């Protein structure tokens, strides 16, 4: 089997989680909750994590439970200085350009944040399309309905022809149940979620070759 399309998560997948972007965004989320819901700061982190695990994203929980404006939320929480965390990655750009398949972004963030991240990494023009949170509403990853909306956007109904590259086990488990091929990106080791595991995104071609998704490495050299 060879995939017909490569579907990439964005944050903590195209760059290492250890760079700290998510921690910066989480602090902005906590501040937003504190200001909007008047929740004491010492209680916000536990509240945020509960929303995330119950609803898939903090935003979805705030939207469904408290009618928070998604536009305001997304603009606020993604207002972080990406230049303090991310640098251009010419190695990754070359890798993506030579992989012989269409590539798209599938993210619970919005397109504005996705485009900012891609610009900081020097990956403009490497992806055919960005499927963002607005394309999935009222759902989000890891809900199957979000994946179905993504497939409709891409006009790829055959999940066995799709390869998802993501860091979060919940997203990978949903994808596998739906018939996707999957690769987990995690610096901390495999969490038994994807068909394959890599520690950094730059390892993707080697793992694909070893996994038999590409016949040999000449297909991406």
Number of C-alpha atoms within 10 A of each C-alpha: 10 15 18 16 18 20 22 23 23 23 19 21 20 23 22 18 18 12 13 16 21 15 12 17 17 18 15 18 22 22 19 18 22 17 12 12 13 11 15 12 13 10 11 20 18 12 14 20 15 15 18 16 12 12 20 20 21 20 25 23 19 20 16 11 10 12 11 17 11 16 10 10 19 17 13 15 19 22 12 17 11 18 12 10 14 19 14 15 16 12 10 19 17 13 18 21 16 13 15 16 14 16 20 20 22 27 24 26 21 20 19 12 21 22 14 15 23 19 16 17 20 18 20 13 12 19 17 9 16 23 25 22 22 16 19 21 13 12 20 25 22 20 16 16 15 22 21 16 17 20 16 11 15 14 9 15 13 12 20 16 16 21 23 25 29 29 30 19 18 16 24 25 18 17 26 18 10 15 15 21 24 23 24 28 31 21 17 10 11 18 13 12 21 26 15 18 24 21 17 17 24 19 14 22 21 14 17 18 16 14 13 11 15 19 13 15 13 8 12 17 10
